[in-house]
C-alpha cells in the first residue's frame, strides 16, 4: 500500500478566493452560466465575493441549487462553467475557478437557509436519498412542504456516500446535507425497502411521490471467467472501501498485486485511484475507445495519471485468465475506431489482434442500470431500461414523478439536481392553477 492521501485537498484560502474572484470580468452575457446545467448565477455570486458579502453570495447560490456544497466539488467544471469562461479565449487561458469559489462561499458563510410557506399544505414522499432525492426534499422543505424521505441503505447520500471516494468529496459535506434536512423538519426513514403494495399506499397518503433511486445493478463484463473471486464490480468495491474509510480503516479491502480497471468513466477513475491506495502493485485502466472518447472528466483523468495509473486505450478484454482458480491476467483485443454510434462517440471495432496483460484483479466499471422490478409491478412505463417520464418528469401515473439516473441514465450530480428543480417547479405551477 502506498502513501497517497485519503483526504480531500484543501479548499481555496481567502487570499486565493479573492484573487480568483477579481479575475472575473462580470460579462454582460456570462458564458460560464450557459455552461451550467442549472444556470447557476455565477457572475452575481462572484460579484458579492468581490464586495466581501459572502452571506448574499450564499443566498444567490442557494436560490438555484440545494446541493451547492456537493456540485461545487464534483461537477465536471472543465466541461461546464470553467470550460465556458470567456478567459479561455484570452492569451493567458486562465479561466475563473467558478466551482472552488462556490465552495468557498459555502465554507465561509453562516447565513441560515431561508424558508417560506408556499407549499405548506403539500405532502410529498421521496423514494431514494441520493442526489436527486435530497435536492427535491430540501427544496420542498424550504418551501414549507411536509416531506418523508425513504432510503433502503443505512444512511443517506447514495453515490455521494458510497460511490465517490473521500479524497474527492469529504463525507462532512454529505453530513451537512443530512443536518440541513433534519433542521428543515424532514422525516428520514432509513433501511426502508419498498414493496409491491407501497406505491399505492403512498399515492393515497401523499399529494406527490418522487422516485429517485439511482442505478443499483452493475453491468458484468460478460467474458470467460469473469465470475472469479478477484473479478470485482466497481460500485461494490467503492462502497466497501468508502464505508471502511469513514468507519474503520482496518476493514479496508485487501489488494495485493496488479489491478486492472475496465472502463473510462468517472467511476473507473475512482476505482483506479482507490486501488492505487490499496495495493503496492501497478494499476492499469483499459478502455476500448481512445482518450478523446473517454466519458470521465478531464480533471479526473489527469489526476489518475498524476498518481501513476497506466492507461491502455483501444484495448477490449475478451477473456480472464485463471491459474489455480485465481485471476492471473486477461486476453484483450486491439480495437480501432469507426463511425460514431448513438452516443456520438466513434464506435470501436475489433482488429482480430490480441495481447495478454498480467493482473491479479479485474474491476469492472462499464456502466450501471436500474433495478426496475418494483416499478414494473406497479405498471410504471419503462423505456430502454429506464423509467419513462414527460418534460416535467411525471411518469404515466398521475402525481408520481421520477428524477436522477433512473430516468436520465448514468449522469452527473448537477443533472440530478436539475430534475429535482423541474419537479418542484411543477408542483408550484399546479398550486397556481
N, C-alpha and C positions, 0 to 999 in steps of 0.2 A: 504494500500500500504506500502511495507517495504522499507528499506533504501539501497537496492542493487544498485550499480552504473550502470548508462547508458554509462559510459565512458570506452574505451578500456584501459587495464592496460598498464603501461609504457613499451616501448621497452628497449632493453639492453643499459646499460650505456657503456661508453668507457672501463671502467675497466672490466666490465662483458664480453664485447665482446673480449677483449684481452685474458682474462682467457679462454674463450671457444675456441678461435682460437688456442691457444697454446696446447689445448688438442688434436688437430687434428694430426694424425700420418702420414699424407701425403702418404697414401698407394699407392703402385705401381699400384694396381688394385682396385680403390676406390669402395667399395660395396655400399656406400651411393649413388653414381651416378647410379648404376644399379637399385636402388630402386626408382629413379625419372623417371616418365613417359616421360619427355622431355630431360633426360640425362643432367641435369644442371651440369656445370663444377665446382662442389663443392670444390674439392681439390684445384683447381687452384685459385679460388677467395679467399678461406681461406688463402692460402699462401700469397696472396697480402695483406690481413689484417695483417698478421704477419709482413710483411715488411712495414706496415703503408702506403701503396699505395692504398687508397680507390678508387681513380679515375680509376685505372687499374682494380681493383676488379669489379667496376661497368661496365666497358666496357666488361669484360668477361661475366658477368651476362646478360647484355643487348643483347649480341650476341646470346643468347639462348632463352630468354623469354621477351616478351613485357609486361607481367603482373607480373613482379617480385615483385613489392611492394604489390600486392594482394596475390599471391601464397605463398609468404614467411610468410603470416599471416594465411591464411585459409586452406592451404593444410593439409592433414592428414599425418603429418610428422612422426608420430609413426609407420605408416604402410609403409612409403616411405623412405625418406633419413635417418632420425634419427633411424628408426626401422632397417635399414640395416647397420648402423655404426658398424665397427669391435669392437668398445669398449663395445658393448653389450655382447660380449663373454668373456670380462675380468672380474676379480673378483669384481671390483668396479661397473661394469654395469652402467657407466655414459657416454652415447653417446654424441657426439658433437651436440650442438643445431644449426643444419645447417640452419633451417628456420629463427630463430631470428638473426643469423649472416647475412643472406642475407638481411633482413630488415634493419639491422644496416648500411650496405653499402648503401642502397637506401636512408636512412635518412641523411647520413653524406657526401655523395659525391655530388659535384656540377657540374660534368662533363656533358656537353651537349650531347644530343642524336646525334649519328653520322648518316650521311645521304649520300647516293650516288645516281647516276642517272641511275642505271642498268635497271630500268623499266620505264624510263621517257616517253615512248610512249604508255604506257598501262593505260587504264581507267577501273576502277572496281566499281561496285555497290555492297555495302554491305547492306543486309536487316537484321536488328536486331542489336542493340548496347549493347548486353550482352557480357560476357567474350570472346566468340569465335569471334564475330564481331569486338570488339575493338582490339583484338590481331591481327586479319587479317589486319584491316585498318591501324594500327600503323606500322606493319611490311612492308606493301606495301608502305606506305608513306615514310618510311625511305629508301626505295629502289627507290624512285623517281616517283612512280606511282601516278596517279590522282585518288582520292577516294571520292565517295559520300556515306555517311552513312545515312541510313533511319531507323528511330525509331518511333514506334507508341505511346510511352509514352512521357511525357513532359520533361524527362531528360534521359541521357544515364546511362548504368550500368546494367540494367536488375536485376538479382538476387543480384548483388553486392550492388545495391542501395535499392531495395525493399525487398530483402529476408534475408540478413544477418544483424543481429542486430548491433547497434553501439558499444556495449560492446565487440563484436568480431572483427569488422572491422570499422575503422574510416572512415567517409564519406570524409575526406580530401584526403584519398588515391584514391577514385573514382574521385574526382575533379581534382587530379593531372593527371589522365589519360585523362580527358576531355581537360585539358590545353595542354597536350602533343599533342593530336590530332589537336587542333586548331593551335598550333605553327608549326606543320608539314604541315599545309595547307589543312586539311580535311574539306570538306563541310558537315555539320551535319544538317539533316532535321528532326526535332522533330515533334511529333503529326502527323506522316505520316502513315496512314493506307493503306496497299496495297490492290489494287482492281484487279479484274479478268484480266483486259487488261494490267496491269502494267508490268508483266514479259516479254511479247512480246516486249513492248517498251524498256525495259531495255536491252534486248538482242540485239536490233538493235543499241542502243546508246553506249553500253559498250563492252569492249573485254571479260570481265568475270563478272559473277554475283555470289555472295557468300551469301547463305541463312543461317542465324544463329539466328533464332527467339526464340529458347528455348521451354520450356513446359509451356503452359498457362492454360491448363484445369486440374482441380483438381478432383481426384477420390473421390466419395462420399462413405460413409460407407455402404449404401445400406441396412439399417436395419430400423425397425419400428420407426417412429417419428424422423428420422434424418433431417427432414425439419423444426424443431422448430427454433425459432429465436436464441436461445442460442447454437445451433449446428453450429459451425463456421468451415471454411476451413483455414488451417494454412497459406497458401500463402496470402490470402486476409487480414487475421489478422496481419501477419508480415508486409505487405505492408502499411496498415493503421497506424500501430504503428511506423514503421521506418519513414514514412512521418511526423508524429507528432513530433517525437524526433528531427528531423532535422529542422522542420519549426515552430512548435507551440506546446509545450508540454501541453498546456491547452486542446488540442484536442486529447489527448491520450484516447484510448478505455477505457470504464469504466467496470471493472470486480468487482464483489462482491461475495464472497463465494468460494466454491471448484471448481477447474478446472481440467478436465480430458483430457489428450492428448492421442490420439490413434496413435501408430506408434513408431518406434525407430531409425529412420534415423536422419541425422543432422538437417533436417527441424523440426522434432519433438522436438529435444533438444532445438533448437532456440525458438520454440513456447512455450515450457515449461518454459524456463528461462525468456522469456519476460512476460509470465503470472505471474511468481513469483514476478516480479517487479510491477505488476498492481493490485494484489489482496492481501488482508490480510488473505485469506483462504489457504488451502492446495492445492498443485499442484501434480498430480499423472500422471505418464506415464503408460499406459497399452500396452502390446505387446504380440502377440500370440505365439511368439517363446521365446527362452531363451536369456540371456545376450550374450552368445557366438555367436549367430546368428544376433545380432543387427548390422545393417549396419552403424550406427553412429561411428565416430571416438572415440577411447578410451578416448582421452582428453576431448571431448565434454560430454561424459557420466560421467566422473569423475567430471567435473566442475558442471554439473547439480546436481549430488549427493551432492557435497560440498555446494551447495546453498539450500539444504534441500528438493529437489524434490524426491518424493517417486516413486519407480518402482514396478510394478506388472507384472512379466513375466508369460508366458504360460496362458495368460488371453485374451479372444477374445470377444468383445462386440457383443451382438446379438439383443439387444433392448434398446431403450432410453425410460426411464420412464418420464411421464409428470404429472404435477399437476397444474390445472387451466391454461393450455396452456403453461406452462414453464417446462424446464428441471429440474428434481429432482433426477436423478440418472440413472444408467444403469444396465441391466442384462447382465452378462458375463459368457461364458462357459470356464471351466478349460480345457486346452489343454495338450497334450503330444506329444513328437517328434518321428517321424517315420523316414523313409529313406530320403536321400537328394532329393530335387527337382531340376529343371533345373538351378536354381541359385547356386546350390552347398550347400545350407543350408538345414538342416533337416526339413522335412515337418511337419507342425502342424496338429494334428488330434484331433477332439473333444472327450471328455470323457463322455459327457452327464451329467456332474456335473456342477451346476451353482451357481453363487454367485451374490449378489447385491452390488453395490458400489454407495454411495451417491455422488452427484456432482450437480453443478449449471450451468456448461458449459461443452460442449464436443467439442474439437477441433480435426478435422481430419487431420492427416499428414501421409497418407498411400500411397502417390505417386501422380505423375502428368503425364499428357500425352500432346502431341502436338495438336493444332488445325490445322487440315490438309485440311480444306475446300478450301482455296486459292490454295493449291498445287494440290489437286485432280482435280480442274477445269482446271489447267494448265497441266494436264496429266503427272505429275511427279510421278514416280514409288514409291509406298509405300509398306513396308514390315513389318508385325506385328505392324502396327500403327505408324511406323517411316519412314522417307524418306530414301529410299534405295540409296546407293552410292557404288562406287568401292573403291579400296585401296587408290586412290588419292582424295577421297570424291567428285568425279564428279557424278552427277545424270545421268539419261538416256537421258537428254537433253545436247547437246554439250555446253561446257563452262559455265554451270550452276552447281555450287558446293554447298556443304552443310557442316555445321560444328556445333559442340557443341551437346547439348542434343537432338536436333530434329532428329539427326541421331544415336546418341550413346545411347539414353535413359538417364535417370537421372544419371548423372555422376559428376565428380569433375571439378573445375575450370581449373586445370592443364591439364586435358584431352581435355577440350575445346581449350586451347592454342595449344595443340598438333595438333588438326585438322586444326587450322589456319596455323601452321607452314608447315604442309604437303601440304595444298592448295597453299601457296605462293611458296614453293619449286617446285611445279608442273608448275607454271607459268614461273619460271626461266628456267626449263628444256625445256618448249615449246619454249622459246626465243632462246635457244641454238641450236635448230634443224635447 
